[in-house]
């Protein structure tokens, strides 16, 4: 599986399926085309948005990627990620990049510099991996800040005009240092306004010979300070099997329990991996009543990665990712569904698992959005092209969407969809990165698809 899979999702999957051989539902959708073909408008590009359904941002003209997208109450659209500063320095330095657009996809002149805000918090790497909107119009991005001293989880809060909020953290930045380093893959907001971040911490190995990455959580108060009442001094960690372990997403259950998904690599090079699901109490303690001591392992192939997790309205747990051989062959977009206690749901796919090539030879899953009625959207790539698919509640591709359930953007570009969100009218915003076949530059991209 490609390095990009590790980079742009941070892996997860759910639960140990036991020694019995597993059967999987393999589902394929039809061929692509930039408008997805088919006889339905649903799942086709909205030509009234941006340029024929897409907005592109490439200020660095190098490696610019959108990792998250959100919609403001007034309909404006915000995407966050990073822009590469230099092609000659090593490691390649990056800035956080936040872009805001009017509802029709044109840059918002009232935000930053003609719709763009760049932030440099560290000497080397500044990367936003997630974004959320607050009810007051402020926006929070979370990711990683790296300086010569090391890396850390970080969250930054911006005011409506794109300036950093001086009332959050230190001059707008909450840097969460924990032993040897860390980073955040995802941020969500609790009902009380506190912020939960999931990613990885790098504690020192007990014998003092080095460090390994572990599942990491942190909770921030509304002012950006660590919540000392969460876990141990604001932090919570767990480890599954040792090696490098990275949490990629989190979600809240109705009682406030915290579900965290991710993946772990025993060989440190991600040629083999397992995925895992853990549950913490609302106070940040591992819930030992869940799975085996609070954790569930899943291994579907040489590489198993979970990228997103969500809790359905009926309490069932849905997780999306990718499984493949260690060389990236035969990769399938993979979705797993459990009941609220972590037991596979036999009414979903086959024995609770759905795997799909999306009509191609290689498919990867990075983004997930729940739909009314129990269906869901999955975003990622098919044969290295941007892909969005719609599934029914039982795990079948929805033939009323795009071409046999899929939208594939294959008009001379490659890329990945890394986040999905819905607008009030049901329109679909899909964000990530793309690059033209004859160009090395990667661009931030957001597509709008008809509902």
N, C-alpha and C positions, 0 to 999 in steps of 0.2 A: 504494500500500500504506500502511496506516495507520501513524502515528507509533509506535503501540504495538508494531508489528512490530520497529521499530528498537530501541525501548526494552527490550523484554522478551525479546530473543533475542540480539541483537548479531550477527546475520547470518553465515551461511556457506554455502558450497556446494562443489562440487569440480569441477575440471578442465575444461580446454579441450577442446571436443568437435570442433574442426576446422571447416573450411568447409562440409562437407556438411550438407545439410538434415537436421534431427533428427526422428525419429518418436518419439512418446511414448505410453506406455500410460496411458489415462485410465480411472479406475476410480471407480464411484459406489456408495455404500451407501444403504440405505433410510432412510426418514424416522425422526425421533427420537421424543421422549417421554421424560419424566424417568426412566423405567425401561428405556428403549430398546426396549420391546416385544419381539417375537420369541418363539420357543418354547423358548429355551435360558436357563438361569440364568446361564451364563457371560456376563460383560459387563453384568450388571445390578447395581444398587446393593445393598450388603450392609446390610440393614435393622437388623442387630445392632450397627452401628457408628454412634456419635454419634446424631444425630437423623435417622433414616431414611436412613442411609448417608453422612452428611456432617457435618463439624465446621466451624464458622464462628467467626472471630475478627475483632472490629471495635472495638478499644479506643479508637481515635482518632475513630471515627464520621465519618471523612473519606475518606482514600485509604489503605487498608491492603491490602497484597498479599503473598502467599506466593510466593517465588521458587524454593524448594527444599524437598525432603522427604527424610528419612532414617529408618531403623529401627534402634533400639538392639538389642543382643544379647538383652535381656530382653523385647523385643517392644514397648517404648514407642516412640511416634512423635513425631518432632521436625520442625517446619517453621520456616523462617526467611525473613524478608523485611524489610519496613519498614512503619512507621506514620507517617502525616502528623501533625505536631504542631499546625499552625495553618493556617487557611484565609485568613488576612488578610495574613500576611507574604509577601514576594516576594524571592527564590524560596521556594517552600513548604518549610519545614524538615521533616526526617524523622529518625526514630530507627530504629536496627536493632531488629527485633522477632523474638524466638525464642519459640516456644510448644511445650510438650510435653504429650502426651496418653497416658493409659493405653491398653493395647491395645484396649479397647472404645470409645475415643473420648472419654472424659471427661477434663477437665483434670487434670493431675498436681499435687496440692497440695505435693509435695516438690520442686518445681522453681520457683525464683523466687517471684513473688507469685501464688499460685494458678494456677501453670502458665505464667506469662508472665514474660519478661525483656526489658526495654527498655534499650538502651545508646545513649548519646550521646557520640560521640568528637570530633565537629567542630561548628562553629558553625552550619552550614547543612544539610548533607546527610549522612546516615548510612544506608547502604543495603546490605543483604546480598543477594547474587545467587545464592549457592550454599552448600551445607552438606555436610559429610561427618562420619562417625563414626569415631573412632579405636578401636583394639582395647581400650584401657584405659577406655573409656566417655566420654572427653572428646570434645567436638564443636568443629569448626572451621567458621566462616563466613567467606566472602570477598566483597568488594564494593568499595565506594567510600566514601571519607570526604572531605568538602569543607569547607574553612574559608575565611575571607576571603583567605587566602594562596594558595588553589588546591585542586585535588583530587589524590588519589593512590589507587593500588591499596592495599588493606588486607585483612588477615586478623585475626580475633580467635578466641581459644580459650577455651572455657567448661568449667568442671568439671561433674561430674555434677549438682550441685545448682543450676547456673545462674549461679554466680559466675564472674567472669573469672579465668583462670589466671595467677597472678603470675609463673610460670616461663616464660611465653611472651611474646616481644617486650618491650614496655614496659607493665607492669601489664595484660597480657592482649592488647594490640594490637600488631600488626606493621604499621606504616605504611610503604609502599614509595614513596618520593618519587623521581621521575625527571624531571628538567628541568621542563617546564611543567605536568605533571599526568598523570593516568591513572586507571584504574579496572579492577577485575577482574570478569569475567563468570562465571568458573568456577574451582573448585579441585578437584584430585585428589591422591591420595596415592600416592607411589611405594612399591615393595616395601620399601625401606630406611627408610620413614617420613618422608622429606622431602616437602615440599608443593610442587606445581607450580600456578601461577596463570596463567591466560590472560585477556587483556583488551586494553587499549590503553594506550600511552604517548603522550605529546605532546612530542616533541623539538622544539627550536627549528629552524626552517628555516635552512639554511646561510647565506643572505644576511642573516639576523637580523631579517627583517621580520615574523615571527610564528611560528606553529606549526601542524602538522597531526597528526592522530591516526594512529598506525601500529599494526600487529599487535604486541602486547607479551606477553612471558612473563617470569616471575620465579620463582626457586626459593628456598625457605626451608628452613633446617635445622630440626630438630625443636624447637629452642628459639625459633623465630621469627626468627632472624637470617638475613640474606641469605647464600646460599651462593656465596662468591666464586669457586668452581670452575665455576660455570655461566655460559655465555655470556661477557659482559663485566662482571665485578664483580657477578654475580647476575642480570643482565638479558639478554634476547635479544629482538631486534626484526627485523622484515622489512617491506618495502613492496612492493606489487604494481604499482599504476598511478598512485599519487599521490592527492591528495585525502584524505578521511577514510576510514581503514581500521580496522576493529574486529574483533578476534578474539572469538568467542563461545563456543567450547568446545575441548576438547583430549582426547586419548586416547593411551594407550601401546600400541605394538606389542610383540611378544614379545621383541625384542632391545633394548628400552628406548628405541627411537626415539619421538619425540613428534610426533603429528599435531595440527595446529591448523587449525580452520576459522573462517571469518568472511566479511565482505563489505566492499566499498569503494564510496564514492560520489564520483564526480568533480565533481559540481555542489555538493557540501556540503549539499544539502537533502534527499537520499535520494529524489528523484523518479526517479532512475535509479541502478542499482547492478549490480555484478557480484559473484559470490561466489568464494572462493578456498580452497584447501587447501595448506598448507605442511608440510614435514617437517624437523624438527630432530634432530640426534644427541642421545644421552643427555647429552652435555656442553653442549648449548645452541648448537651451530653449525648453520647452515642446511645441509641435506643436498643438495648440488648434483646428486647422482645421481638425484634424484626429480623427475619432471616437467621443467619448464624452469628450470634453476638452483635447484631446490628448491621450486618453486611450480607450482600448476596453477590456471588460471582457468576459470570456468564462467559462461555467460550464457544463460539460458533465456527471458528476457522483459525488459521495461524494468527491472523490479526482480527481482533474484534474491538471495535471502537464505538462508544456512545457519544453523541454530540449534543443532544437535547433531551429534556424530560419535561413532561407536563402532566397535570392532574385534571382529568375530565370532570364534568359536572356530576357524574355518578360516583366519583371517588376513585375510579380506575386510573392506573398509572401507565402512561404511554411514553416510550423512549425510542429515539431514532438515532441511527448511526450507520456504520459500514462494517462489513466483514469481507475478508479476502484471504488469499494465500500471502505468504510473507513477501513475495515479490510483486504484490499488487495485482496479480492476475485474478480474473473471475470475481472481481469485487461486486458486491450487491448492496444497494440501499436496503437497510434492514430496520424493521420496526418490531418492537416487542411490547406486549401489553400484559399488565399484572392487575390483580385486584389490590385493594388498599393495603393488604398485609403482605404483598409480595409473592403471591401465588400466580403462576401463569394462567391467563384467561383462555380456556379452550374454545370460546366462541369467536376468537380473533384469529384469522389466518388458519394455520395448522399448528396445533399445540401452542398457540399464543405467539407465534412468530410469523412474520411476513418478510420475504426477501424478493427484491425486484431488480432486474437489469434495466428497467424503464425502456425496454425495446431495443437496447443496444448490447454492447459487449462488456461494459464496465460502468457501474453506477455507484455514486457515493452520496451519503446523506449528511447534511450539516444543519438544516434549519427545519423548524416545526411550528405549525400554527393550528390551534384547534378551531373547529367550525361548529356552528349550531347544529344540533341533531346527532352529534357524535362522530362526524367525519373529520378529516384533518388534511392539511397541506404539508407536503414535504419538499424541501429545497436542497439542491446540491449540484451534481453534475452527471451528465451521461456522455460517455466517450469524450470527456474533457470539455463538453459544452454546457453552458448554463441550463439548468433544468428545474422545473417546478411540476409537481404531480399532485393530483387530488385523489384521496382515498375515501371510501365509504366507511361507515362505522365498523363493519366486519373485516376491513382490511383489503377490500377489492379496489382496484383502480376504477375511478368514476368515468364511464365512457362519455358523459355529458360535458366533460372538461377537456379543452384542447383537442389533441389527436389521441383518442383512446386513453384519455386520462392524463396526458402529459403536455406540457409546453417545453419545447427545446429551442434554444436560441443558437442556431448553428450557421448563421450568415457570416462566415469568414472570421469568427472569433472563438476563443477558448475562454474558460473561466469557471467560477463557482458561485453559487448562491449560498450565502452564509447566514442570512437572517430573513425572516418573514414577519409581516404584520398586516392587519386589516384596517381599512378605513371605514368610516361610519356606514357608507353605502355598500360595504362588502368588497370593494375593490381591493386587489392584492398588491402590496408593495414587497418586492423581492430585491434584496441588496447583496452586493458582494464585489467581485472584481472580474474584469475581462481583459484580454489583450488580443490585438489583431494578429492574424497569422504572420504577416510580414513585418511585425514590429516587436521589439523586446519589452516595450513599456506596458506596465499593468495599470489599469484605470479603475477608480471607484465607479460603480454603476448601481443605479436603482431602476428597476422596471416596474411598470404598473400594468397589471393584467385585469381584464374584465371579470367580474364575479360570476 
